[in-house]
Structure formats: structure tokens, C-alpha cells
């Protein structure tokens, strides 16, 4: 079973937000998913996404592949604690 970590669009017309989900690649983009691991809101300025990094690591360990957008969120999240620790 091929699994992807990707975004699915939610929200109303012209007010989108996205859930970051773990889903089978054969399912529709807005179809059934295995688990919700985060969210992304493009309308917000600061702290516009949240990701359960432990669950993402679990799924990647099991063979899931992250989309390009989700990979960028993972990179930002992994870099943020290191930058905060260096500042203090």
C-alpha cells in the first residue's frame, strides 16, 4: 500500500484552509484518509500551520512519502526549535 502525507482543501468559497492528512495514493484528494496530522491556514500571517511531528515521523518510518508542500513544513518545524535554542 502506497501512502502519502498531503494536504486536503477544506473551508468555504474564498476562505480555504488545509488539513494535512495521511492517505492512500489511490484515494481522491478530498477522499478518505488514514489520519489527520496537522493543518495549514494560508490566510494567517504568523503560526499559520501546525504539525504533529511525532506522527509524521511514524508514518515516514512506515514508508509514507510527504508531498513537496508538507516537506517544506517539516523542514520549517525542525529548524524552528534549533533557532529558538540558539537565541536564548
C-alpha positions in Angstrom: 0.0 0.0 0.0 1.5 3.3 -1.1 0.8 6.1 1.4 1.3 9.9 1.0 1.3 12.7 3.5 -0.5 15.5 1.7 -2.9 18.5 2.1 -6.6 18.3 1.5 -8.6 21.5 1.0 -11.3 22.4 3.4 -13.3 25.6 4.1 -15.8 27.6 2.2 -15.5 29.5 -1.1 -12.6 32.1 -1.0 -11.8 31.1 2.7 -9.7 28.0 2.3 -7.7 26.1 4.9 -6.0 22.8 4.5 -5.7 19.7 6.6 -2.5 17.7 6.4 -3.5 14.1 6.2 -2.0 10.7 5.7 -3.8 9.0 2.8 -3.6 6.1 0.4 -2.4 7.4 -3.1 -5.4 5.7 -4.8 -7.9 7.8 -2.8 -9.3 11.1 -4.1 -7.6 14.3 -2.9 -10.6 15.1 -0.7 -11.5 11.5 -0.1 -10.9 9.1 2.8 -7.7 9.4 4.8 -5.9 7.3 7.5 -5.1 10.1 9.9 -5.0 13.9 10.3 -1.6 15.0 11.3 -1.9 18.8 11.1 -3.4 21.9 9.4 -2.4 24.9 7.3 -4.2 28.2 7.1 -2.8 30.5 4.3 -4.9 33.5 5.5 -3.0 33.7 8.8 0.3 35.7 9.0 2.1 34.1 11.9 1.9 30.5 13.1 -0.2 29.5 10.1 0.4 25.8 10.4 0.6 23.0 12.9 2.0 19.6 12.5 2.2 16.5 14.8 5.9 15.8 14.1 5.9 12.5 16.1 3.1 11.1 13.9 4.7 12.4 10.7 7.9 10.6 11.7 6.0 7.4 12.5 4.4 7.4 9.0 7.6 8.2 7.2 9.3 5.4 9.1 6.5 3.1 7.9 7.2 4.1 4.3 4.9 7.1 3.7 6.1 9.8 1.3 5.5 13.5 2.0 4.4 15.9 -0.7 6.6 18.9 -1.5 4.5 21.3 0.5 4.5 19.1 3.5 8.2 18.6 3.2 8.7 22.4 3.5 6.5 22.5 6.6 8.6 19.6 8.2 11.8 21.5 7.4 10.5 24.7 9.0 9.3 22.9 12.1 12.7 21.0 12.5 14.6 24.3 12.1 12.5 26.3 14.5 13.4 24.7 17.8 17.2 24.9 16.9 16.8 28.6 16.1 14.9 29.2 19.3 17.5 27.4 21.4 20.4 29.4 19.8 18.6 32.7 20.5 18.4 32.0 24.3 
